């Protein structure tokens, strides 16, 4: 995610766009459309045929309005997914802190081993969830795993789910040993359930993109509008049709590509959520709350996102 200060440096923010992977795709598409428009204008001028295209351009205005309405819906839908993802990760932060604080006051003061176990598992759940929502969990990224645990995790298809089961199993074991009371389980169970709910909500966002036919229709609509727009402008504007078409196409294709970028908010695109940083912050928080000194070295720098240049 690109970190910036709103309303601080307007020109610097604009120049930063040149490093955006999405903007570079937009610029390439606009240049291609500009080249096609230029070729069209040269051919029409060479053939002295521009006057044949004189006519009412109102139909292009109507199509532009229709396309704008569709793109507004597309952008709002994509942002809703992005914001829903951020709310779920905000809920993850709060739930993990609540769970760690409840475990801290529930288990006996002398039971440092259980505190260390829970701190490790809560932290590993967040790290595993981050990778689960990308390309799959990397077991080597999890912290404080013994070789036997590492091998066991490699046999699991859904590691975040398995980690939550381990947390709940340890709590049940403590109850049967008389280390905690029944009321303690009633206090802890809703928080673990909340973690399952957050996991399911993030999977829903990840696995339910915009319907394919709708996405293809928007792309086709924009492409056809850009291709046929010179036919309605060349007789009036001549070679000025080239920059006009490029600007209009820049606006439409830019909205579509930005919506496509934030539609899946858990990846490593420029404007995706900083889930890696959030996961490591939760790790530090739960170790501090549970008074288990974090033996894992701090990250030397924030997670770098692959598509920020």
C-alpha positions as CSV (number, residue, x, y, z in Angstrom):
1,X,0.0,0.0,0.0
2,X,1.3,3.5,-0.9
3,X,1.6,5.5,2.3
4,X,1.1,9.2,1.9
5,X,-0.1,12.3,3.8
6,X,-3.4,13.7,2.4
7,X,-3.4,17.4,1.5
8,X,0.3,17.8,2.3
9,X,2.1,17.9,-1.1
10,X,-0.3,17.9,-4.1
11,X,2.4,18.0,-6.8
12,X,4.6,15.3,-5.1
13,X,1.6,13.0,-4.9
14,X,1.0,13.5,-8.7
15,X,4.6,12.8,-9.6
16,X,4.5,9.7,-7.5
17,X,1.9,8.2,-9.8
18,X,4.6,7.7,-12.4
19,X,5.9,4.8,-10.2
20,X,2.6,3.1,-10.1
21,X,2.4,-0.2,-11.9
22,X,-1.3,0.4,-12.7
23,X,-0.7,3.8,-14.1
24,X,2.1,2.5,-16.3
25,X,-0.4,0.0,-17.8
26,X,-2.9,2.8,-18.3
27,X,-0.3,5.0,-20.1
28,X,0.7,2.1,-22.4
29,X,-3.0,1.6,-23.3
30,X,-3.5,5.3,-23.9
31,X,-0.4,5.5,-26.1
32,X,-1.7,2.6,-28.2
33,X,-5.1,4.2,-28.6
34,X,-3.3,7.5,-29.5
35,X,-1.3,5.7,-32.2
36,X,-4.4,4.1,-33.7
37,X,-6.2,7.5,-33.7
38,X,-3.2,9.2,-35.3
39,X,-3.1,6.5,-38.0
40,X,-6.8,7.0,-38.6
41,X,-6.5,10.8,-38.9
42,X,-3.5,10.5,-41.3
43,X,-5.5,8.1,-43.5
44,X,-8.6,10.2,-43.5
45,X,-6.5,13.3,-44.3
46,X,-4.6,11.6,-47.1
47,X,-7.8,10.4,-48.7
48,X,-9.4,13.8,-48.1
49,X,-12.4,11.9,-46.6
50,X,-12.9,13.8,-43.3
51,X,-15.9,15.7,-44.6
52,X,-17.7,12.3,-45.2
53,X,-17.9,11.9,-41.4
54,X,-19.6,15.2,-40.6
55,X,-22.7,14.6,-38.7
56,X,-24.4,14.6,-35.2
57,X,-22.0,13.6,-32.5
58,X,-24.7,13.4,-29.8
59,X,-24.7,9.6,-29.9
60,X,-21.1,9.6,-28.6
61,X,-22.2,11.9,-25.7
62,X,-25.0,9.5,-24.8
63,X,-22.7,6.5,-25.0
64,X,-20.2,8.4,-22.8
65,X,-22.8,9.0,-20.2
66,X,-23.9,5.4,-20.2
67,X,-20.2,4.3,-19.9
68,X,-19.7,6.7,-17.0
69,X,-22.6,5.3,-15.1
70,X,-21.3,1.7,-15.5
71,X,-17.8,2.8,-14.4
72,X,-19.2,4.5,-11.3
73,X,-20.9,1.3,-10.3
74,X,-17.7,-0.7,-11.1
75,X,-15.5,1.6,-9.0
76,X,-17.9,1.7,-6.1
77,X,-18.2,-2.1,-6.0
78,X,-14.4,-2.5,-6.1
79,X,-13.9,0.1,-3.3
80,X,-16.6,-1.6,-1.2
81,X,-14.5,-4.8,-1.4
82,X,-11.3,-2.9,-0.5
83,X,-12.9,-1.2,2.5
84,X,-14.6,-4.4,3.6
85,X,-11.2,-6.1,3.6
86,X,-9.7,-3.2,5.7
87,X,-12.6,-3.5,8.2
88,X,-12.0,-7.2,8.6
89,X,-8.3,-6.7,9.2
90,X,-9.1,-3.9,11.7
91,X,-11.4,-6.4,13.4
92,X,-8.6,-8.9,13.4
93,X,-6.3,-6.5,15.2
94,X,-8.9,-5.8,17.9
95,X,-9.9,-9.5,18.3
96,X,-6.3,-10.7,18.7
97,X,-5.6,-8.0,21.3
98,X,-8.8,-8.9,23.2
99,X,-8.0,-12.6,23.0
100,X,-4.4,-12.0,24.2
101,X,-5.6,-9.8,27.1
102,X,-8.3,-12.3,28.2
103,X,-5.7,-15.2,28.1
104,X,-3.3,-13.1,30.1
105,X,-5.7,-12.6,33.0
106,X,-7.3,-16.1,32.7
107,X,-4.3,-18.4,33.0
108,X,-2.2,-18.7,36.2
109,X,0.5,-16.1,36.6
110,X,3.2,-18.8,36.8
111,X,2.1,-20.5,33.6
112,X,4.5,-18.8,31.2
113,X,4.6,-21.7,28.8
114,X,0.9,-21.4,27.9
115,X,1.3,-17.7,27.4
116,X,4.2,-18.2,25.0
117,X,2.2,-20.9,23.2
118,X,-0.8,-18.6,22.7
119,X,1.4,-15.6,21.7
120,X,3.1,-17.8,19.1
121,X,-0.2,-19.2,17.7
122,X,-2.0,-15.9,17.5
123,X,0.9,-14.4,15.7
124,X,1.2,-17.3,13.4
125,X,-2.5,-17.2,12.6
126,X,-2.2,-13.6,11.3
127,X,1.0,-14.4,9.3
128,X,-0.7,-17.5,7.9
129,X,-3.9,-15.6,7.0
130,X,-1.8,-13.0,5.2
131,X,-0.2,-15.6,2.9
132,X,-3.4,-17.7,2.7
133,X,-5.1,-14.7,1.0
134,X,-2.2,-14.4,-1.5
135,X,-0.6,-17.4,-3.1
136,X,-0.6,-19.8,-0.1
137,X,0.9,-20.2,3.3
138,X,4.7,-20.3,3.5
139,X,5.5,-22.5,6.5
140,X,9.0,-21.1,6.7
141,X,7.5,-17.6,7.4
142,X,5.8,-18.8,10.6
143,X,7.7,-18.2,13.9
144,X,9.0,-20.4,16.6
145,X,8.1,-23.7,15.0
146,X,9.9,-26.9,16.0
147,X,11.0,-29.2,13.1
148,X,8.2,-31.6,14.0
149,X,5.6,-28.8,14.0
150,X,6.9,-27.6,10.7
151,X,6.5,-31.1,9.1
152,X,3.0,-31.4,10.6
153,X,1.9,-28.0,9.2
154,X,3.1,-29.1,5.7
155,X,0.5,-31.9,5.8
156,X,-2.4,-29.4,6.3
157,X,-4.3,-27.8,3.4
158,X,-5.8,-25.0,5.5
159,X,-3.1,-23.8,8.0
160,X,-5.0,-20.7,9.5
161,X,-8.0,-23.0,10.3
162,X,-5.6,-25.6,11.9
163,X,-3.9,-22.9,14.1
164,X,-7.3,-21.8,15.5
165,X,-8.2,-25.4,16.3
166,X,-4.9,-25.7,18.1
167,X,-5.7,-22.6,20.2
168,X,-9.1,-23.9,21.1
169,X,-7.8,-27.4,21.8
170,X,-5.2,-25.9,24.3
171,X,-7.9,-24.0,26.1
172,X,-10.1,-27.1,26.4
173,X,-7.1,-29.1,27.7
174,X,-6.5,-26.4,30.3
175,X,-10.1,-26.6,31.4
176,X,-10.1,-30.4,31.8
177,X,-6.9,-30.1,33.9
178,X,-8.6,-27.6,36.2
179,X,-6.3,-24.7,35.2
180,X,-9.2,-22.5,34.1
181,X,-12.9,-22.4,34.9
182,X,-16.0,-23.0,32.7
183,X,-16.7,-19.2,32.8
184,X,-13.3,-18.6,31.3
185,X,-14.1,-20.8,28.3
186,X,-17.4,-18.9,27.8
187,X,-15.4,-15.7,27.7
188,X,-12.8,-17.0,25.3
189,X,-15.0,-18.9,22.9
190,X,-16.6,-15.8,21.3
191,X,-13.2,-14.3,20.5
192,X,-12.0,-17.5,18.8
193,X,-15.3,-17.6,16.9
194,X,-14.7,-14.0,15.8
195,X,-11.3,-15.1,14.3
196,X,-13.1,-17.9,12.3
197,X,-15.6,-15.3,11.1
198,X,-12.9,-12.9,10.0
199,X,-11.1,-15.7,8.2
200,X,-14.3,-16.7,6.4
201,X,-15.1,-13.1,5.5
202,X,-11.6,-12.5,4.0
203,X,-12.0,-15.7,2.0
204,X,-15.3,-14.6,0.7
205,X,-13.8,-11.3,-0.6
206,X,-10.8,-13.2,-2.1
207,X,-12.8,-15.9,-3.8
208,X,-15.7,-13.9,-5.2
209,X,-14.5,-11.4,-7.8
210,X,-16.8,-9.4,-10.0
211,X,-18.7,-11.7,-12.4
212,X,-16.5,-12.5,-15.4
213,X,-19.1,-11.5,-18.0
214,X,-19.6,-8.1,-16.3
215,X,-15.9,-7.4,-16.2
216,X,-15.4,-8.4,-19.9
217,X,-18.4,-6.3,-20.9
218,X,-17.0,-3.2,-19.3
219,X,-13.6,-3.7,-21.0
220,X,-15.2,-4.3,-24.4
221,X,-17.4,-1.3,-24.0
222,X,-14.4,1.0,-23.2
223,X,-12.4,-0.4,-26.1
224,X,-15.1,0.0,-28.7
225,X,-15.9,3.5,-27.4
226,X,-12.3,4.5,-27.8
227,X,-12.0,2.9,-31.3
228,X,-15.1,4.6,-32.7
229,X,-14.8,7.9,-30.9
230,X,-12.4,9.3,-33.7
231,X,-15.1,8.8,-36.3
232,X,-17.3,11.3,-34.5
233,X,-14.6,13.9,-33.8
234,X,-12.2,13.9,-36.8
235,X,-14.4,16.0,-39.0
236,X,-14.7,18.7,-36.4
237,X,-11.4,18.7,-34.7
238,X,-9.0,17.3,-37.3
239,X,-5.7,16.3,-35.8
240,X,-6.8,17.6,-32.4
241,X,-8.9,14.4,-32.3
242,X,-5.7,12.6,-31.2
243,X,-5.2,14.3,-27.8
244,X,-9.0,14.4,-27.2
245,X,-9.4,10.7,-27.7
246,X,-6.3,10.0,-25.5
247,X,-7.7,12.1,-22.7
248,X,-11.1,10.5,-22.8
249,X,-9.7,7.0,-23.0
250,X,-7.3,7.8,-20.1
251,X,-10.3,8.7,-17.9
252,X,-12.3,5.6,-18.8
253,X,-9.6,3.0,-18.9
254,X,-8.0,4.5,-15.7
255,X,-11.1,4.0,-13.7
256,X,-11.5,0.4,-14.9
257,X,-7.9,-0.5,-14.2
258,X,-7.9,1.1,-10.7
259,X,-11.0,-0.7,-9.8
260,X,-9.5,-4.0,-11.0
261,X,-6.4,-3.3,-8.8
262,X,-8.3,-2.8,-5.6
263,X,-10.9,-5.4,-6.2
264,X,-8.6,-8.0,-4.5
265,X,-7.2,-6.0,-1.6
266,X,-5.0,-8.7,-0.1
267,X,-2.2,-8.9,-2.7
268,X,1.0,-6.9,-3.4
269,X,-0.3,-4.3,-5.8
270,X,0.5,-0.7,-5.1
271,X,-2.9,0.1,-3.4
272,X,-3.5,-3.2,-1.7
273,X,-3.9,-3.4,2.1
274,X,-0.6,-3.6,4.1
275,X,-1.6,-7.0,5.6
276,X,2.0,-8.0,6.1
277,X,2.7,-4.9,8.3
278,X,-0.6,-5.4,10.2
279,X,0.3,-9.1,10.9
280,X,3.7,-8.2,12.3
281,X,2.2,-5.4,14.4
282,X,-0.3,-7.9,15.9
283,X,2.6,-10.3,16.6
284,X,4.4,-7.6,18.6
285,X,1.2,-6.6,20.4
286,X,0.3,-10.1,21.6
287,X,3.8,-11.0,22.7
288,X,3.8,-7.8,24.8
289,X,0.3,-8.3,26.2
290,X,1.1,-11.9,27.2
291,X,4.4,-10.8,28.7
292,X,6.3,-13.3,26.5
293,X,9.4,-11.6,25.3
294,X,9.5,-11.8,21.5
295,X,12.5,-13.8,20.5
296,X,12.0,-13.0,16.8
297,X,14.1,-10.2,15.4
298,X,12.2,-7.2,14.2
299,X,11.6,-6.7,10.5
300,X,14.4,-4.5,9.2
301,X,11.9,-2.6,7.1
302,X,8.3,-2.6,6.1
303,X,7.1,-5.2,3.7
304,X,8.0,-4.1,0.1
305,X,5.2,-4.4,-2.4
306,X,6.3,-5.9,-5.7
307,X,4.5,-3.5,-8.0
308,X,5.7,-0.2,-6.5
309,X,8.6,1.1,-8.6
